[in-house]
């Protein structure tokens, strides 16, 4: 995922948690904050140490980044998103993560048009 689409700073994460809305299913919690300043959607990912050691956490983050990378062009601009992985996410493969995230993103109304089927 390119740098302009990443949410990195602690203050940005904190603002999304405090002022944003949350949407969830069994595998993921998604916090959404609509910004006033222009720019593309930015995504932050949080995976707790409760899910496993570094190898497991990094695998989950890589899969989430890959799924969301394809969706950036069809997402609503001026939106900050934080994705938190829950325990069942560690056992999912790429297609299951994609399906689960699509469900949560659709509930949060983050798509301007249907995401590509890549």
C-alpha positions as CSV (number, residue, x, y, z in Angstrom):
1,X,0.0,0.0,0.0
2,X,1.4,3.4,-1.0
3,X,2.4,5.9,1.7
4,X,-0.4,8.4,0.9
5,X,-3.0,5.7,1.7
6,X,-1.5,4.8,5.1
7,X,-2.6,5.9,8.5
8,X,0.6,6.0,10.6
9,X,0.6,8.7,13.3
10,X,-0.7,7.9,16.8
11,X,-2.8,11.1,16.8
12,X,-4.6,10.0,13.6
13,X,-5.4,6.6,15.2
14,X,-6.6,8.2,18.4
15,X,-8.9,10.6,16.4
16,X,-10.4,7.7,14.5
17,X,-11.1,5.8,17.7
18,X,-12.6,8.7,19.6
19,X,-14.6,10.5,16.9
20,X,-15.3,7.7,14.4
21,X,-18.0,5.1,14.1
22,X,-17.3,1.3,14.5
23,X,-18.6,-1.6,12.4
24,X,-17.8,-5.2,13.2
25,X,-18.3,-8.8,12.3
26,X,-16.7,-11.9,13.9
27,X,-13.3,-11.4,12.3
28,X,-12.8,-7.6,12.1
29,X,-13.7,-4.3,13.7
30,X,-13.5,-1.3,11.4
31,X,-13.5,2.3,12.7
32,X,-14.4,5.0,10.2
33,X,-13.8,8.8,10.6
34,X,-14.9,11.2,7.8
35,X,-12.3,14.0,7.5
36,X,-13.0,17.5,6.4
37,X,-9.7,18.1,4.6
38,X,-9.4,16.7,1.1
39,X,-7.4,13.6,0.2
40,X,-7.8,9.9,-0.5
41,X,-8.9,7.3,2.0
42,X,-6.2,6.3,4.5
43,X,-6.1,2.9,6.2
44,X,-4.5,1.8,9.4
45,X,-4.2,-1.7,10.6
46,X,-4.0,-3.0,14.2
47,X,-3.3,-6.6,15.1
48,X,-3.0,-7.4,18.8
49,X,-0.3,-9.7,20.3
50,X,-3.2,-11.8,21.6
51,X,-3.5,-13.2,18.0
52,X,-0.1,-14.7,18.0
53,X,3.6,-14.1,17.5
54,X,5.1,-11.7,15.0
55,X,4.9,-14.1,12.1
56,X,1.2,-14.6,12.5
57,X,0.5,-10.8,13.1
58,X,2.6,-9.8,10.1
59,X,0.8,-12.4,7.9
60,X,-2.6,-11.0,8.8
61,X,-1.4,-7.4,8.2
62,X,0.0,-8.4,4.8
63,X,-3.2,-10.0,3.7
64,X,-5.3,-7.0,4.9
65,X,-3.0,-4.6,3.0
66,X,-3.3,-6.7,-0.2
67,X,-7.1,-6.8,0.0
68,X,-7.5,-3.1,0.7
69,X,-4.9,-2.1,-1.9
70,X,-7.3,-3.2,-4.7
71,X,-10.2,-1.3,-3.2
72,X,-8.6,2.2,-2.7
73,X,-9.8,3.5,-6.2
74,X,-13.4,2.7,-5.4
75,X,-13.5,3.9,-1.8
76,X,-15.0,7.2,-0.7
77,X,-12.3,9.9,-0.4
78,X,-11.6,11.9,2.8
79,X,-12.1,8.9,5.1
80,X,-9.7,7.5,7.7
81,X,-10.2,3.8,8.5
82,X,-8.7,1.6,11.2
83,X,-9.0,-2.1,10.8
84,X,-8.6,-4.2,13.9
85,X,-8.2,-8.0,13.5
86,X,-10.0,-10.3,16.0
87,X,-9.0,-13.8,17.0
88,X,-10.9,-15.7,14.3
89,X,-9.0,-13.7,11.6
90,X,-5.7,-15.6,12.3
91,X,-7.2,-18.8,10.7
92,X,-8.5,-17.3,7.5
93,X,-7.0,-17.4,4.1
94,X,-6.8,-14.6,1.6
95,X,-10.3,-15.1,0.1
96,X,-12.0,-15.5,3.5
97,X,-10.3,-12.2,4.7
98,X,-11.4,-10.5,1.5
99,X,-15.0,-11.7,1.9
100,X,-15.1,-10.7,5.6
101,X,-13.6,-7.2,5.0
102,X,-16.0,-6.6,2.1
103,X,-18.9,-7.4,4.3
104,X,-17.7,-4.9,7.0
105,X,-16.8,-2.2,4.5
106,X,-20.2,-2.5,2.8
107,X,-21.9,-2.1,6.2
108,X,-19.8,1.0,6.8
109,X,-20.8,2.3,3.3
110,X,-17.1,2.9,2.4
111,X,-17.5,2.0,-1.3
112,X,-18.5,4.5,-4.0
113,X,-19.0,1.7,-6.4
114,X,-18.6,-2.1,-6.3
115,X,-15.1,-3.2,-5.5
116,X,-13.2,-5.1,-8.2
117,X,-13.3,-8.9,-8.1
118,X,-9.5,-9.4,-8.1
